[in-house]
Amino acid sequence: MVLTPEHEQVMKKVILVSQCVASGEVDIQSEMLHFGYELTALARPEQLKDELLRAPASAVISGLTFGDDSQAALKVLTKLHDDGALAIPLVVYTSTNNLETRLGAIRAGAVEYMVKPVDVADLVRVLDNVTQGSVSEPYRVLIVDDDATLATHTELVLQGAGMETFVVTDPMTILDALEKVAPELILLDIYMPGTSGKEIASVIRQSEEYAGIPIVFLSSEVDKEKQLSAMKLGADDFLTKPIRPSHLISSVSSRAARFRELRTFMARDSMTGLYNHTTTKQFLAAEVSRVKRSDAEMSLVSIDIDHFKLVNDTHGHGVGDRVIKVLARLLRQRLRGADLVGRMGGEEFSIILPLTNAAAAKGVLGEIHKDFGSIIFHGEGDQQFSVTISIGIAEYQDGDTAVSLSDAADKALYMAKHNGRDQIVIAGTRF
């Protein structure tokens, strides 16, 4: 595999309005470079207009208090916003946390409000969110209705709202459809030949895998008692035909969004936002199965933070958590959208790299390894320290299973640790 532009770090310019940074009293500019952000520091908010005209930027970060004036920045920011001169995302960071100041920030056009102390990982997370402009995947909706004409009408309405739809006119094929589509919501008619929507809902709810998917009945049934009876079988809503397109879109999108949010919460590690141990293992099994069918390349990476216990013992668990969050943010930022990053527990991470051989994986991880080791962390008082990582890489080989591939990556990581840490080791032939 040849490295793609997705692996390359693209620098983004950000204007930072901060007295302490502009004066050199606090240095976060060098740290932010590791995450792809080039900071231009201004000492006063009055300098912002000229800087915006001088060179394009991706975002503005501004403090609020300058000297003894806690309103100085808000006045400038609000005027720039009202005049249309501040057309890029504004992030406010301040030690003030009250409703009046928050409202003032909103009126100045702020899209994020951060309360000090703000660490680099959180600041990068916010900047990533406000500058990437990512578009979420369309909701996947499964429509089960024996009336093909009505099903097509429903499908066109939802597709017009940007959703991905799949129609099933034979309810007896529902289990195959569920496995193929993995829907985020099921629209289900009640009266169908051979079985009823209520029975189909009961079958779906019997499977743990599909138990949480929202089921919405869409039927011409107007009898409230019958509607309530259907709802007791595990449905989340009952919509009566004919239904206004706007009502249908609103009901479907809100419930699908909630399902996606809950599913994401269950699949993610709460501190880092990376996939958790269980979900990562599931993705690995699925990717190994895909590679076996397609004869494609893939690599698995195991990462461990060196001497992490010493970091916790010396600087405290709060600082240790910050180290973990910074590494997690660096991994999410530097890797492709198709790469799957998981926190396996404590200071251990795992990365699934589809369509990537071991040599290419080492090239990508080599840059991350170098940059993470260059980041300066701040402990209690004036203590500064850096942290290194050890990395093991295993490329998929014919005959590998998810377990054998994981073992190979872990053994390569062990060799990296055994050989002195702060290095990358590629697993050798295993058969």
Helices and strands as residue ranges (DSSP letters): G 5-7, E 12-17, H 19-22, H 29-33, E 37-42, G 45-47, H 48-54, E 59-62, H 72-82, E 90-94, H 99-107, E 110-115, H 120-132, E 140-144, H 148-160, E 164-168, G 171-173, H 174-181, E 185-188, E 191-192, E 195-196, H 197-206, G 208-210, E 215-219, H 224-231, E 237-240, H 245-267, H 277-294, E 298-305, H 308-315, H 317-334, E 340-345, E 348-354, H 358-374, E 377-378, E 384-385, E 389-395, H 402-418, E 424-426
